[in-house]
Amino acid sequence: MVVLNRIYTRTGDKGTTALGDGTRLPKHSLRIEAFGTVDEANAAIGLARLYTKGAMDEMLARIQNDLFDLGADLCVPETARRAEGRLRIADSQVERLEREIDSMNGELAPLNSFVLPGGTEAAAHLHLARAIVRRAERRIVELADKEPLNPAALRYVNRLSDHLFVAARFANHKGTKDVLWKPGENR
């Protein structure tokens, strides 16, 4: 368990931050950007949860916890001196997302156009979270091009954006209230 007795440490006052293995990186580094964007996605999911309840809220709560796992995974490089035994995203977390996607998707109205972000408050926030997760994925993929990363972490963030898309449709009265793109309508 993490214990935080003090919130400020002053150790980042010169523009660096510590990774989970104790090494320091500039706050603008790609690794920091990757898990910082994961944190931003988590905050957006927290907003979406203000408008959800029941099974949807429970799924989102699990995802928020998973995103802390993902941040923990990303904050200790695979090649770090203390990397062995560190918390990593597991295939079982990816598989759970897939099962939830399939379950929700089985109840949705068929898609006949691209979906615009919007509809209910929950759906609008879930679409925003999905877009932020896509940005996190781009940062994580870029990092994976430069350094070894846990392959399950890449799969998780990719599947999560799909999950949030399906969840947004589900929050739009199972897709019946989706806001659909009408190509060229405003020419």
Backbone as CSV, one residue per row, in Angstrom:
resi,resn,N_x,N_y,N_z,CA_x,CA_y,CA_z,C_x,C_y,C_z
1,MET,0.845,-1.176,0.000,0.000,0.000,0.000,0.886,1.234,0.000
2,VAL,0.458,2.251,-0.680,1.185,3.514,-0.745,0.747,4.391,0.418
3,VAL,1.715,4.989,1.101,1.426,5.919,2.194,1.996,7.279,1.804
4,LEU,1.140,8.286,1.795,1.572,9.642,1.459,1.380,10.530,2.681
5,ASN,2.465,10.840,3.351,2.388,11.709,4.526,2.452,13.177,4.145
6,ARG,3.199,13.464,3.074,3.311,14.824,2.574,2.955,14.819,1.106
7,ILE,2.236,15.832,0.672,1.848,15.903,-0.733,2.937,16.567,-1.563
8,TYR,3.552,17.597,-1.055,4.631,18.233,-1.816,5.973,17.776,-1.270
9,THR,6.909,17.599,-2.196,8.243,17.137,-1.811,9.334,18.118,-2.227
10,ARG,9.012,19.016,-3.137,9.952,19.994,-3.706,10.998,19.350,-4.618
11,THR,10.942,18.017,-4.787,11.953,17.352,-5.618,11.738,17.615,-7.107
12,GLY,10.559,18.067,-7.495,10.291,18.350,-8.903,10.412,19.805,-9.274
13,ASP,10.888,20.615,-8.359,10.951,22.060,-8.595,11.895,22.457,-9.718
14,LYS,12.793,21.566,-10.107,13.731,21.877,-11.189,13.332,21.199,-12.501
15,GLY,12.072,20.715,-12.566,11.573,20.183,-13.833,11.802,18.711,-14.068
16,THR,12.130,17.972,-13.021,12.272,16.523,-13.165,11.300,15.834,-12.219
17,THR,11.082,14.561,-12.473,10.225,13.757,-11.603,10.819,12.356,-11.495
18,ALA,10.502,11.669,-10.417,11.063,10.338,-10.174,10.156,9.260,-10.747
19,LEU,10.768,8.272,-11.338,10.063,7.062,-11.754,9.955,6.133,-10.553
20,GLY,9.236,5.048,-10.737,9.043,4.087,-9.663,10.313,3.392,-9.223
21,ASP,11.340,3.421,-10.066,12.619,2.799,-9.684,13.594,3.821,-9.106
22,GLY,13.145,5.077,-8.954,13.978,6.108,-8.352,14.737,6.975,-9.337
23,THR,14.864,6.546,-10.592,15.544,7.400,-11.561,14.692,8.637,-11.836
24,ARG,15.344,9.714,-12.232,14.649,10.972,-12.489,14.678,11.265,-13.983
25,LEU,13.559,11.770,-14.466,13.434,12.162,-15.865,12.864,13.573,-15.941
26,PRO,13.149,14.283,-17.038,12.488,15.572,-17.231,10.973,15.369,-17.314
27,LYS,10.227,16.311,-16.780,8.768,16.183,-16.765,8.166,16.155,-18.160
28,HIS,8.929,16.586,-19.158,8.432,16.575,-20.532,8.822,15.300,-21.286
29,SER,9.431,14.335,-20.607,9.861,13.114,-21.299,8.651,12.317,-21.773
30,LEU,8.893,11.509,-22.778,7.822,10.709,-23.369,7.199,9.752,-22.354
31,ARG,7.988,9.144,-21.503,7.444,8.208,-20.508,6.515,8.949,-19.538
32,ILE,6.922,10.122,-19.089,6.089,10.910,-18.176,4.822,11.357,-18.898
33,GLU,4.963,11.759,-20.147,3.804,12.158,-20.955,2.829,10.992,-21.110
34,ALA,3.354,9.787,-21.300,2.493,8.612,-21.475,1.667,8.349,-20.227
35,PHE,2.309,8.243,-19.058,1.484,7.929,-17.896,0.737,9.144,-17.376
36,GLY,1.182,10.343,-17.724,0.401,11.531,-17.404,-0.894,11.583,-18.194
37,THR,-0.851,11.149,-19.438,-2.059,11.113,-20.260,-3.001,10.008,-19.791
38,VAL,-2.452,8.912,-19.301,-3.277,7.869,-18.682,-4.009,8.452,-17.470
39,ASP,-3.318,9.252,-16.679,-3.938,9.898,-15.518,-5.056,10.845,-15.957
40,GLU,-4.818,11.578,-17.026,-5.847,12.481,-17.564,-7.085,11.690,-18.003
41,ALA,-6.878,10.562,-18.654,-8.005,9.712,-19.057,-8.776,9.230,-17.833
42,ASN,-8.052,8.882,-16.785,-8.689,8.424,-15.556,-9.581,9.519,-14.971
43,ALA,-9.100,10.761,-15.000,-9.900,11.880,-14.494,-11.165,12.065,-15.332
44,ALA,-11.051,11.894,-16.651,-12.220,12.023,-17.526,-13.237,10.912,-17.235
45,ILE,-12.754,9.720,-16.939,-13.661,8.626,-16.570,-14.338,8.954,-15.248
46,GLY,-13.609,9.567,-14.327,-14.217,9.999,-13.066,-15.372,10.950,-13.298
47,LEU,-15.238,11.853,-14.259,-16.354,12.749,-14.606,-17.527,11.959,-15.184
48,ALA,-17.233,11.026,-16.064,-18.302,10.212,-16.654,-19.075,9.466,-15.572
49,ARG,-18.384,9.028,-14.528,-19.030,8.259,-13.461,-20.052,9.078,-12.686
50,LEU,-19.977,10.395,-12.779,-21.005,11.225,-12.137,-22.377,10.970,-12.747
51,TYR,-22.391,10.405,-13.953,-23.644,10.205,-14.697,-23.963,8.736,-14.934
52,THR,-23.253,7.837,-14.251,-23.514,6.405,-14.431,-23.907,5.778,-13.105
53,LYS,-24.482,4.597,-13.209,-24.840,3.844,-12.012,-24.830,2.362,-12.354
54,GLY,-24.997,1.546,-11.341,-25.100,0.101,-11.534,-23.886,-0.511,-12.204
55,ALA,-24.152,-1.440,-13.123,-23.091,-2.208,-13.776,-22.118,-1.314,-14.532
56,MET,-22.633,-0.262,-15.180,-21.747,0.645,-15.922,-20.768,1.327,-14.966
57,ASP,-21.269,1.813,-13.847,-20.406,2.476,-12.880,-19.381,1.498,-12.308
58,GLU,-19.792,0.264,-12.075,-18.864,-0.743,-11.563,-17.749,-1.038,-12.569
59,MET,-18.102,-1.128,-13.860,-17.086,-1.341,-14.892,-16.092,-0.183,-14.909
60,LEU,-16.611,1.035,-14.864,-15.744,2.211,-14.910,-14.859,2.300,-13.672
61,ALA,-15.383,1.891,-12.511,-14.569,1.877,-11.290,-13.408,0.892,-11.443
62,ARG,-13.666,-0.277,-12.019,-12.586,-1.252,-12.253,-11.546,-0.675,-13.211
63,ILE,-12.029,0.002,-14.250,-11.121,0.596,-15.229,-10.258,1.669,-14.573
64,GLN,-10.868,2.496,-13.707,-10.065,3.516,-13.029,-8.941,2.872,-12.215
65,ASN,-9.231,1.793,-11.538,-8.189,1.093,-10.786,-7.139,0.521,-11.734
66,ASP,-7.594,-0.064,-12.846,-6.666,-0.591,-13.853,-5.737,0.508,-14.373
67,LEU,-6.276,1.718,-14.539,-5.451,2.799,-15.062,-4.344,3.186,-14.080
68,PHE,-4.590,3.018,-12.780,-3.492,3.203,-11.825,-2.480,2.074,-11.988
69,ASP,-2.959,0.843,-12.244,-2.039,-0.263,-12.535,-1.209,0.054,-13.773
70,LEU,-1.854,0.599,-14.804,-1.143,0.947,-16.031,-0.101,2.032,-15.756
71,GLY,-0.464,3.024,-14.970,0.503,4.056,-14.598,1.679,3.468,-13.843
72,ALA,1.408,2.539,-12.926,2.480,1.876,-12.178,3.374,1.074,-13.120
73,ASP,2.757,0.417,-14.102,3.493,-0.344,-15.108,4.429,0.590,-15.877
74,LEU,3.894,1.703,-16.341,4.670,2.624,-17.170,5.745,3.381,-16.381
75,CYS,5.550,3.542,-15.072,6.511,4.349,-14.316,7.738,3.551,-13.874
76,VAL,7.781,2.262,-14.183,8.989,1.473,-13.928,9.380,0.804,-15.247
77,PRO,10.421,1.317,-15.906,10.829,0.718,-17.187,11.110,-0.767,-17.055
78,GLU,10.825,-1.483,-18.126,11.058,-2.934,-18.158,12.525,-3.273,-17.868
79,THR,13.422,-2.378,-18.221,14.863,-2.637,-18.054,15.423,-2.007,-16.780
80,ALA,14.561,-1.490,-15.919,15.022,-0.830,-14.689,15.697,-1.828,-13.757
81,ARG,16.529,-1.297,-12.906,17.271,-2.170,-11.982,16.348,-2.861,-10.979
82,ARG,15.166,-2.283,-10.713,14.216,-2.900,-9.778,12.901,-3.242,-10.484
83,ALA,12.987,-3.710,-11.724,11.785,-3.961,-12.516,11.116,-5.296,-12.194
84,GLU,11.893,-6.269,-11.787,11.338,-7.598,-11.542,10.340,-7.566,-10.388
85,GLY,9.197,-8.183,-10.608,8.179,-8.265,-9.584,7.318,-7.018,-9.452
86,ARG,7.547,-6.020,-10.293,6.746,-4.787,-10.227,5.364,-5.041,-10.813
87,LEU,4.427,-4.197,-10.431,3.057,-4.302,-10.917,3.014,-4.029,-12.416
88,ARG,2.428,-4.946,-13.152,2.280,-4.830,-14.604,0.833,-5.146,-14.975
89,ILE,0.360,-4.543,-16.051,-0.939,-4.908,-16.602,-0.874,-6.373,-17.019
90,ALA,-1.933,-7.115,-16.746,-1.970,-8.547,-17.048,-2.956,-8.823,-18.178
91,ASP,-2.730,-9.911,-18.884,-3.639,-10.317,-19.953,-5.072,-10.458,-19.454
92,SER,-5.245,-10.873,-18.208,-6.595,-11.045,-17.668,-7.363,-9.719,-17.643
93,GLN,-6.659,-8.601,-17.479,-7.331,-7.297,-17.492,-7.803,-6.958,-18.903
94,VAL,-7.004,-7.303,-19.901,-7.393,-7.095,-21.303,-8.596,-7.981,-21.628
95,GLU,-8.534,-9.226,-21.202,-9.622,-10.172,-21.472,-10.927,-9.725,-20.812
96,ARG,-10.847,-9.161,-19.608,-12.054,-8.650,-18.954,-12.677,-7.527,-19.783
97,LEU,-11.848,-6.612,-20.285,-12.369,-5.548,-21.143,-13.082,-6.139,-22.358
98,GLU,-12.486,-7.149,-22.964,-13.090,-7.776,-24.141,-14.446,-8.394,-23.812
99,ARG,-14.530,-9.069,-22.679,-15.823,-9.665,-22.279,-16.871,-8.575,-22.065
100,GLU,-16.479,-7.477,-21.429,-17.431,-6.385,-21.187,-17.851,-5.717,-22.492
101,ILE,-16.909,-5.540,-23.414,-17.242,-4.977,-24.728,-18.269,-5.865,-25.410
102,ASP,-18.004,-7.164,-25.453,-18.911,-8.100,-26.127,-20.290,-8.095,-25.484
103,SER,-20.333,-8.036,-24.163,-21.619,-8.030,-23.461,-22.429,-6.785,-23.795
104,MET,-21.791,-5.610,-23.708,-22.513,-4.368,-24.021,-22.893,-4.309,-25.496
105,ASN,-21.949,-4.665,-26.358,-22.176,-4.557,-27.792,-23.322,-5.446,-28.256
106,GLY,-23.513,-6.573,-27.582,-24.604,-7.484,-27.933,-25.983,-6.874,-27.731
107,GLU,-26.077,-5.805,-26.952,-27.357,-5.158,-26.680,-27.561,-3.866,-27.466
108,LEU,-26.584,-3.486,-28.291,-26.651,-2.195,-28.980,-27.376,-2.272,-30.310
109,ALA,-28.014,-1.154,-30.661,-28.593,-1.016,-31.999,-27.442,-1.049,-33.010
110,PRO,-27.675,-1.628,-34.187,-26.596,-1.680,-35.186,-26.163,-0.274,-35.609
111,LEU,-24.904,-0.153,-35.966,-24.375,1.129,-36.438,-24.563,1.238,-37.947
112,ASN,-25.054,2.386,-38.402,-25.160,2.611,-39.841,-24.484,3.910,-40.263
113,SER,-23.730,4.507,-39.352,-22.928,5.695,-39.628,-21.901,5.834,-38.505
114,PHE,-20.964,6.742,-38.693,-20.043,7.050,-37.607,-20.804,7.805,-36.525
115,VAL,-20.359,7.635,-35.281,-21.020,8.261,-34.140,-20.262,9.529,-33.763
116,LEU,-20.997,10.625,-33.612,-20.412,11.861,-33.123,-20.425,11.843,-31.595
117,PRO,-19.413,12.419,-30.961,-19.426,12.475,-29.495,-20.606,13.298,-29.002
118,GLY,-21.363,12.736,-28.112,-22.505,13.453,-27.553,-23.605,12.507,-27.142
119,GLY,-24.800,13.084,-27.008,-25.953,12.319,-26.543,-26.200,12.634,-25.087
120,THR,-26.193,11.622,-24.249,-26.392,11.827,-22.816,-25.112,12.394,-22.196
121,GLU,-25.231,12.904,-20.962,-24.044,13.409,-20.268,-22.998,12.312,-20.114
122,ALA,-23.450,11.126,-19.738,-22.507,10.016,-19.564,-21.799,9.717,-20.881
123,ALA,-22.543,9.637,-21.961,-21.951,9.316,-23.266,-20.956,10.382,-23.685
124,ALA,-21.308,11.649,-23.512,-20.397,12.731,-23.900,-19.083,12.624,-23.130
125,HIS,-19.146,12.368,-21.830,-17.931,12.234,-21.026,-17.153,10.979,-21.397
126,LEU,-17.854,9.898,-21.713,-17.168,8.672,-22.123,-16.451,8.871,-23.457
127,HIS,-17.059,9.629,-24.373,-16.381,9.927,-25.644,-15.128,10.772,-25.407
128,LEU,-15.210,11.732,-24.493,-14.026,12.526,-24.167,-12.940,11.630,-23.579
129,ALA,-13.310,10.758,-22.665,-12.345,9.828,-22.080,-11.737,8.941,-23.165
130,ARG,-12.560,8.489,-24.112,-12.064,7.650,-25.218,-11.018,8.403,-26.033
131,ALA,-11.273,9.673,-26.325,-10.320,10.454,-27.108,-9.007,10.634,-26.341
132,ILE,-9.092,10.831,-25.044,-7.880,10.972,-24.234,-7.122,9.650,-24.181
133,VAL,-7.853,8.535,-24.076,-7.209,7.218,-24.086,-6.491,6.997,-25.416
134,ARG,-7.078,7.446,-26.514,-6.415,7.307,-27.817,-5.103,8.087,-27.839
135,ARG,-5.095,9.273,-27.220,-3.854,10.049,-27.132,-2.834,9.305,-26.265
136,ALA,-3.295,8.754,-25.149,-2.401,7.968,-24.295,-1.824,6.799,-25.081
137,GLU,-2.654,6.155,-25.874,-2.186,5.032,-26.678,-1.102,5.485,-27.652
138,ARG,-1.297,6.636,-28.289,-0.276,7.127,-29.215,1.043,7.362,-28.491
139,ARG,0.989,7.914,-27.288,2.209,8.163,-26.515,2.867,6.842,-26.103
140,ILE,2.053,5.874,-25.693,2.585,4.583,-25.253,3.207,3.838,-26.434
141,VAL,2.565,3.891,-27.600,3.120,3.239,-28.795,4.442,3.901,-29.188
142,GLU,4.482,5.225,-29.108,5.730,5.934,-29.411,6.829,5.520,-28.431
143,LEU,6.489,5.405,-27.162,7.457,4.960,-26.159,7.920,3.536,-26.453
144,ALA,6.987,2.678,-26.857,7.325,1.278,-27.167,8.251,1.177,-28.372
145,ASP,8.224,2.172,-29.254,9.160,2.189,-30.382,10.590,2.474,-29.925
146,LYS,10.728,3.073,-28.747,12.047,3.476,-28.257,12.576,2.580,-27.135
147,GLU,11.666,1.966,-26.377,12.063,1.168,-25.215,11.164,-0.060,-25.106
148,PRO,11.651,-1.128,-24.475,10.783,-2.295,-24.256,9.635,-1.933,-23.306
149,LEU,8.430,-2.385,-23.659,7.247,-2.172,-22.820,6.489,-3.474,-22.691
150,ASN,5.710,-3.570,-21.644,4.836,-4.712,-21.416,3.809,-4.780,-22.555
151,PRO,3.808,-5.840,-23.358,2.850,-5.935,-24.473,1.390,-5.892,-24.007
152,ALA,1.113,-6.397,-22.813,-0.269,-6.350,-22.297,-0.708,-4.911,-22.046
153,ALA,0.222,-4.036,-21.701,-0.121,-2.626,-21.494,-0.589,-2.003,-22.796
154,LEU,0.090,-2.333,-23.888,-0.324,-1.827,-25.206,-1.702,-2.360,-25.584
155,ARG,-1.919,-3.646,-25.362,-3.224,-4.236,-25.684,-4.319,-3.625,-24.817
156,TYR,-4.012,-3.397,-23.541,-5.018,-2.849,-22.630,-5.478,-1.470,-23.096
157,VAL,-4.555,-0.587,-23.383,-4.941,0.773,-23.745,-5.671,0.787,-25.093
158,ASN,-5.307,-0.108,-25.997,-6.026,-0.204,-27.267,-7.455,-0.693,-27.054
159,ARG,-7.613,-1.709,-26.240,-8.934,-2.255,-25.976,-9.786,-1.278,-25.181
160,LEU,-9.151,-0.488,-24.315,-9.902,0.451,-23.491,-10.620,1.489,-24.337
161,SER,-9.997,1.985,-25.380,-10.697,2.974,-26.209,-11.916,2.345,-26.873
162,ASP,-11.802,1.097,-27.293,-12.966,0.391,-27.843,-14.056,0.249,-26.778
163,HIS,-13.634,-0.094,-25.574,-14.572,-0.269,-24.458,-15.337,1.027,-24.200
164,LEU,-14.621,2.142,-24.167,-15.267,3.418,-23.879,-16.198,3.839,-25.011
165,PHE,-15.861,3.505,-26.246,-16.753,3.785,-27.378,-18.062,3.010,-27.219
166,VAL,-17.937,1.724,-26.941,-19.137,0.891,-26.774,-19.922,1.337,-25.542
167,ALA,-19.228,1.681,-24.473,-19.903,2.158,-23.256,-20.656,3.455,-23.525
168,ALA,-20.075,4.344,-24.334,-20.762,5.600,-24.682,-22.030,5.305,-25.466
169,ARG,-21.964,4.378,-26.393,-23.163,4.001,-27.145,-24.199,3.382,-26.200
170,PHE,-23.744,2.556,-25.293,-24.642,1.929,-24.327,-25.326,2.996,-23.474
171,ALA,-24.550,4.022,-23.085,-25.098,5.117,-22.277,-26.084,5.976,-23.079
172,ASN,-26.022,5.888,-24.385,-26.977,6.587,-25.251,-28.178,5.681,-25.534
173,HIS,-28.743,5.163,-24.472,-29.927,4.301,-24.567,-29.690,3.151,-25.535
174,LYS,-28.562,2.480,-25.286,-28.153,1.304,-26.058,-28.040,1.617,-27.554
175,GLY,-27.578,2.813,-27.850,-27.314,3.205,-29.236,-28.483,3.847,-29.946
176,THR,-29.663,3.795,-29.357,-30.833,4.367,-30.041,-30.818,5.892,-30.032
177,LYS,-30.025,6.491,-29.159,-29.926,7.961,-29.081,-28.534,8.456,-29.490
178,ASP,-27.788,7.623,-30.228,-26.489,8.065,-30.722,-26.669,9.274,-31.628
179,VAL,-25.691,10.159,-31.607,-25.653,11.295,-32.519,-24.818,10.826,-33.709
180,LEU,-25.445,10.732,-34.876,-24.771,10.147,-36.039,-24.258,11.221,-36.993
181,TRP,-23.118,10.899,-37.596,-22.532,11.757,-38.615,-23.378,11.679,-39.871
182,LYS,-23.644,12.828,-40.469,-24.369,12.913,-41.744,-23.428,13.555,-42.742
183,PRO,-22.704,12.721,-43.501,-21.651,13.238,-44.379,-22.168,14.349,-45.317
184,GLY,-21.440,15.456,-45.332,-21.729,16.553,-46.257,-23.012,17.313,-45.976
185,GLU,-23.655,17.088,-44.857,-24.963,17.694,-44.591,-24.932,19.229,-44.580
186,ASN,-23.820,19.819,-44.207,-23.782,21.272,-44.042,-23.045,21.993,-45.163
187,ARG,-22.970,21.396,-46.335,-22.282,22.040,-47.466,-23.100,23.193,-47.975
